[in-house]
Amino acid sequence: MIESLFVLSPTGKVIIEKHWHDLIPRTVVDFFNDQVTKAMAAGDDITRQDVMPIIPSAKYQLINIYRDGLTYLSPVSSEVDPMMVFEFMHRIADIMQEYFGQVSETVIKENFVTVYQLLEEMMDDGFPLTTEPNALKEIVPPPTVLSKVINTMGATNSVSTRKMPHGMSNLPWRKAGVKYASNEIFFDIVEEIDAIVDSTGKAVSCEAHGTIQANSRLSGMPDLTLNFVNPRLVDDCSFHPSVRFNKWETDKVLSFVPPDGHFRLMSYRVNLPSQQNLPIQVKPSISIGATGGKFDLSVNLRNTDGKTVEDVVLILPLHKSTTTLTASCNVGQYMFDPVAKVLRWEVGKVVPRERAPVLSGSFGFSASSNEAAAAASAGYNISVEFMINSHSLSGLKVDALKLFNEGYKPYKGVRTMTKAGRYQVRA
């Protein structure tokens, strides 16, 4: 049972809170912020994403997720399945993104009334109730200019845009009577690579987390079957409620009646072998002396099928004793943050068979010999960001889409993209 929900700003202040049972005091938020601050201060390379998802306190288990710079915090005092709480908080973030386009502190404050209505409809007595966007939009209409003006003027009690659902089918995720002049459905296969790579370029650990996002614009009540070329590559799958799980278990095909509009059809994980050629290779060379150090970083393409790698960024956190840095690069631009002690190299595009991007330079330490010795013994981890369009590292591909229960032939569009998740290179 979920008792309460707090949505916190990037600074840890409460933006909005909802209590489905007894009122939980805000002192739990202060305790949570203190624990987050202590966890991030424990190491130079620890970020907000590294904070434990469940933090125990004297009375509550503080279950939390971090998305788009906001923290969703649910204190629970009784026995509860934590995965249900995690999934519900992610669903709240997804629904707000569906309603408002983007989720931020400002957006939530501008749409207080709608957010409160959504939280009221999505949860009943501490248990998830209505979580499908199509059903929620029939109950809580998305905000319009008129509704925002009415809410701002405080006229919500006399003029209400709220309505009860009347166009739903027997499937809670799809409306009845949907009609389009052009029937089409689009699939986006997005894979994020989580990898730890040593200085020689060998992957210590490597796996891909993928999602299949769909945008359905199909009339009537279509029944779809989606076939893959190599479906047995994927593992740890989770599906939209519309997917018939038994069909996947027996035939490895996705059989479903799609919701109308955007939805996540499937998420999965792929264990990549250690000898897997990663799409990008970073060659670091860092040498440390008594008063400073020198570094050389180069970027090379490996397994991209001839595709251009875009939005390449290398982030190198340096030791806290670093005071000065000078560098030069042949591609892109770099920036050194003297407060955070972080070097950020924005490479941009890396095209196959063109010159490899190289960044070289040196940095100096403060006068303390103890700090210099500590910097010499410290390890350096380089975080890498990149994106490759029309490329799937796992090799998952869509084979065919079949439609039943309707007489038209839909247009099918498929896009793939590979990008870096938690991708680190040890120097």
N, C-alpha and C positions, 0 to 999 in steps of 0.2 A: 504494500500500500504506500502510495506517494502522499506525503503530508503537506509539503510546501515547495515552492519554487521561487528562487531569487535570480534575477538577471542582473549581472554586475557590469559596470563600465570598465574600460581598460585601466582606470585608476582604482578600481575596487569599490566604487560607490554603487548603491542599489538604484537601479533604473526603475524596476518594476518588481513587485512581489505578489504572490498569490498563495493563499492558504486554504486548503480543502478540509482541514480539520482544525485542531487547536492552533492558536497563534503562536508561532515560534519567534522568539525575540531576535532582534538584529545583532545581538552580541555574538551569535554563531558566525555571522558574516565577518565581524572584527577578528574573531579567532581564526577563521579561514584565511583572511588576508595576511595575518601574522605568519601562519604556516607557509603560505606561498612565498612570502618575502624571505623567510629562513631557508626554504628549499632552493630558491634561486641564488641566494648568497653563498651556498655551499660549494659552488664551483664556478669558474669563469665561463664555461661553455654551457651552463644549464640555462635553458630558456623556459618560458611559461608552459610550453608544450610538454616539457619534461616533468612537470609536477605530477605527483601521484593522483590518479583519478578518484581514489577513495582515501579521505583523510579522517582518521578517527579522532573524536573528541570525548569529553567525559560522558556526554549523554547521547550524542548523535554520531552517525556515520555520514560524513560530508561527501556526497557523490557529486562529481562535477565534470563538465566538459568545457572545452575552450574552442570557440569558433568565431571567425571574423572579428577577432579582438574583444569579444564579449565572453563572459563566464556565466554558464548556467549551473546553478548550485541548488541541489535538493538534499536537505538534511532529513535523514530517516532515523527513527528510534526503535522500530520494530523489525522483525525478520522480513526481508523482501529480496526478490531476485534482482541483483544489481543490473543485470543486462536489460531487464524491462525498464529500469529507470534511465539507463543510458539511451536506449532506443527511443523512449518517449521524449527525452530532452532533445535528441537529434531531430525527431519528428517535429517538435515545436519550431526549431530553427528552420527546418525545411518549409514548413507551412508559412512562416513569416516571410521567407524569401519568395515563396509563391505569390503571396499577397502584395508585398511591397517592392519586389525586385531586388532590393539589397537590404541587409540588416545592419543597423548601426544604432548608436545611442540616440542620435538625432531622429532617425526614422521611428524608433519605438516611442519617443516622447511625442512626436507629431501624430501618432496613431494609437494613443493610450486606450481609447474606447474600443477600437477594433481588437487590439491585443487582449484586453480583458475578456471580451466576448468569446474570442477563440479559446482562451484558457478555460473558460467556463464550459464550453461545449466539448472540448477535447477530453475532459476528465470528469468522472462522476464518482463522488465519494472515495477518491483516492485511487481509482482504477481507470485506465484509458478507455474512452468511449468512442467518440467520432474522430478519426484521424485522417480520413481520406479527403483530399482537397475538393473534389467535386461535391461531396456531401456537405462539407463545411461551407462552401460558397453558396449553397442553397439556403443555409441557415444564417450565416454571417456574410453579407455581401461585401466584396472588396471595396476599399475606400474610393470615393469619387470626390471631385471638387466640391459638389453640393454637400455631401455628407461631412466633409472636413469643415465646411463653413458652419453647418448646423451644430457640430460638436464643439467648435470653437465658441459659438454664441451661447452654449449651454442649453440648447433646445432639444436635447435628446429625449427628454421625458415626454414632450408634447408632439414631436415629429420624429417618427422612428422609421428607419429603412429596413428593420429586421423583418424577416418573413420565414414562414415554415416551409420545409421542402415539399415540392409538389411534382417535380419532374424527374424523380429518381426511379430507376429500374429496380429489379430484384437483386441486382448487383450493387453493393454500396459504393463501389469506386467508379461507376459509370452512369451518366445521365441517360434518360430515355429520349428518343426522338431527335438525336443528333443528326444534322444534315450539313454536308459540305458540297460545294460545286466541284471541287477538285479533291479527290480522295488520295491522301498521301501519308506516309509514316517515315520518320527519320530515326536512325540509331547512331549514337555516338559511343564508341568504345574508347574509354580513357583509362590508361594504365599508368600508375605511379610506381617508380622503382625505389625500393628501400635497400640500400647496399652500404657495406663497409669494405673499403678497398685499401690494401696495404700499399706501401711506397713503390713496390715493384709492379703494381697494376693487377695483382691477383685479388679476386673477390674473396673476402673472409666470410661474408654472409651476403645473400642476395635473394630477394623475392619481389614479386610484382603484385600490387593490389589494383584490381581493375573494377570498373563499373560500366554498365551499359545503360546510358540515359536514352530515353525515347521521347519523341514528340508525335503524338497520334492526332491526325485530322481525318478520321474515317467516319463515314455515315453509318447510321443504323446500329446493329449489334454484331460487329465483326468478330469472328473466332479465328485467331491466328495461330500458325505453327511456324516457329523460327528454327531453322537447322543451321548447324555449324560444321565447318570442314573438319575440325579436330577438337571436339568438345571435351575429350578426356584429359586435356592438358590442365584444366582448371580444377581447383579444390576449394573446400570451405565456402561453398556457395550459399548465398542468401537471396531470396526472391521477393518480388512484389506479391501481395496477397492474391493477385489475379492469376498467377502461374500455378498450373496443376503439377504439384510436386511429384506425384506418382509417374507421370509421363516423363519427367526428367530422369527419375531413378531408373526406369526401365529402358527408355529409348534415347536418352541424352538429347532431347529436343525440348524447346520451350513452347508450351501450348497455353494460350491465355486469351481472354477477352480484355483488350486494353482499356485503361481509363482514357478520358478525353483530355488532350493537352499533354503537358510535360509530366514525366514520372520516371523513377528509377526502376528499371526492369529487373536488374540483377547486379549483384556485386560478388566478387570472387577473389581468390588468391592463387598465385602460381609460384611454386618453389623453383627457382632457377638453379641449374647446376653450377658448381663452383668454377667450372671451366667455361661457363657461358661468357661469350664476348659481349661486354657491356658497350653501349653505343658511344660512350665518350671516355677517353682516358686522360687523366691529369697526372703529369710527371712532376712531382715536387722535389726540390733539392734545397734543404735548409741547413746551414752550418752556423754554429753558435760559438762566439769567442768571449773574451773576458769583458769587453765593453759593448758588445753588440753582436750582430749576425748578418749574414747574407742569405738571399733566397732567389731561386729561379723557379718559375712555374710555367709549364707549357701545356697546351690543350691539343689533343689529337683525336680524330674520329676513327672509330673501329667498325662497329656493326650497325650501320644506319641504312643499308640498302641504297646507298647513293643519295639519301635525303639530306637536306640542309638542316643543321641543328640551330635553333633559334633561342633567343633570350638566355644566353649562357652567362652565368654569374658565378664567380668564385669568391667565397668569404673566408678569410683567414684570421681567426682571433689570435692576437699576440699576447705575450706575457704582460702582466700589469705593470712591470717595471720599464716597459718600452716608453721612451720619451720622444724619439725622433724617427722619421722614416723618409727615405728618398727612393724613388723607383722610376722606371720607364717601361712602356709597353709598345708593341708594334701594332696592336689591334685594340680598339675600344678605349676605355678610360678607367682610371682607378681613383679611389678616395680613401683616405685614412682618417678614422675618427680618433682623435687624441684622447678623448674622454673614455670611450668604451674600449679603446685599444684594438680596434678591428679594421682590417684592410679589406676593402670591397672592390673587386675588379669586375666591371661590367663589360664583357667581351662582345655581346651582341650575337650576330650570326657567324657561324663557322661553316664554310662551304667546303665540300670534299675536293681534294686535289688542289687546294690553295694553301698558301703559307700558314704554318701553324702559329697560333697566337702565343706570344711569350711575354711574361712579365718578370723583370729582374730588378733587384734593388737591395738596399741594406737598411738596417734599423739599429738604433742605439739604446743602451740601457741607462738607468740612473746610476749615480756614483756608488751606490751600496754594493759591496762585493757579495753579500749574502743573497741579494735579489738577483744578481747576475748569475750566481751559481744555481739558484732555483730555476731561472729561465733556461739555463743550459741543460738541466735535467728534465725539464717539462717536455711533454709531447705536444705536437701541433696537429690539429684536425682541420681539414679544409672542407667546408660545405659547398656543394656544387648544385646549381640550379640550371635546368635546361628544358627544352620542349622540342619534340619532333612531330610534325604533322604527317598524317598518312603513313604511320608506322606503328606496328604492334610488336613489342619485344617478345611476348609469349608465343606469338604466331596464331592467336585466336582469330578466326575469320568467319564471317557470315556466308553461308552457302546459298540458302533459299528461304523465301517467305511465302507461305501458302495461306490463302484466305478461304474460310468456310462461312456459310450462313448468309452471305450476301452475294449479289450478282455482278458487282463491278470488279475491276482489276486495279488494285492500288499501286501508286508509285512508291518505290522503296529507295531510300537514301541511306548510305552507311559511311560514316567517317571514323577514322581511328587516330589516336594521338597517344604518344608516350612522353611522359615528363618525369622529372626527378621528384621523389618524395624526400625521405631522409637519406640523402646520398652523401657519404663522407669518405674522404681520402686521408689516410694517415701518413704524415710526413716524418 
